[in-house]
Amino acid sequence: MEPIYTYFDLGNMAGMESLVTDADAAARRLAECGEPKNAERRIAIEGYEESFIVRMTHGSASIEGSTLTLAETALVLDHEFVPSNHKQRDDMMSSIGIADAYRYAMRQAKEGRIFDRSLMQDIHERVSIDMDDSVRGILRTIPVYIRGSMTVPPDPMKVRTLLDDLAFLCSNPDLHPLVGVAATHKAFESIHPFVDGNGRTGRALMNFQLASYGYPPIAIDAERRGEYISALEEWDVSHDPKPLVSLICKQVIFESENRMAILAPSISAASKQDPHDRAASATDEARRANGTCADGIRKGPIL
């Protein structure tokens, strides 16, 4: 049996309730903030989102070996960076692709697109502008290896079927969304469906899933590179999903709190309603019965 199926084994997911509870609560509070109610807060949150894209892009590129600094990445995305050598040019193109793929993923999530193989290929096509056109968005036909990892990607003849299986597995309603996002990300990286750019593509897909479930997008900052790589490897070596689930949950909390610091003053009177109000509780119960809550975050059992 291919390893990707084991990543969704419910028996491995026990004991992670505490990891997702705080992240759910933070995302719920952020959702309650609603849209900014005045120009000052709107400008501030727009500025934060642009800053986030720079940080997310820098982190994702750094994981893959980019040497650009955070400040240089900002210049790249402002189209003001002039590379001084081939390495910087490659890193510049990679960063542009990461940012473009992220924005595309967020648009697709907002439009309600489903997670499937065509989405994976579309995102890879956008993230890989530093590659030859013949491989952009094209599933690999040769064996590949993951640098610094014990994971051996599957035979290229199995890739198409495995990606379709992954799209099915990630929709399992018995998995809590955040656990499902972690399992999907790990499985995608293990399949390694493209000759290059799998990490960048997988992190864009991770944010697509988070946004689709009502969570804020996250950045794996350059400082967390080691923690992130270790968490992916730990899942294979020790069959322990907790490090990756924990990292994702911590970043959801971090991004939720940063945005709340800007938006919290604009919480509407309705969102401040007594949580024990019986009418509101009845409405929430009805939404839960349909798999969602008032905050729009899809709920699901961990086990």
Secondary structure, 3 states (H helix, E strand, C coil): CCHHHHHHCHHHCCCCHHHHHHHHHHHHHHHHHCCCCCHHHHHHHHHHHHHHHHHHHHHHHHHCCCCCCHHHHHHHHCCCCCCCCHHHHHHHHHHHHHHHHHHHHHHHHHCCCCCCHHHHHHHHHHHCCCCCCCCCCCCCCCCCCCCCCCCCCCCHHHHHHHHHHHHHHCCCCCCCHHHHHHHHHHHHHHHCCCCCCHHHHHHHHHHHHHHHHCCCCCCCCHHHHHHHHHHHHHHHHCCCCHHHHHHHHHHHHHHHHHHHHHHHHHCCCHHHCCCCCHHHHHHHHHHHHCCECCCCCECCCCC
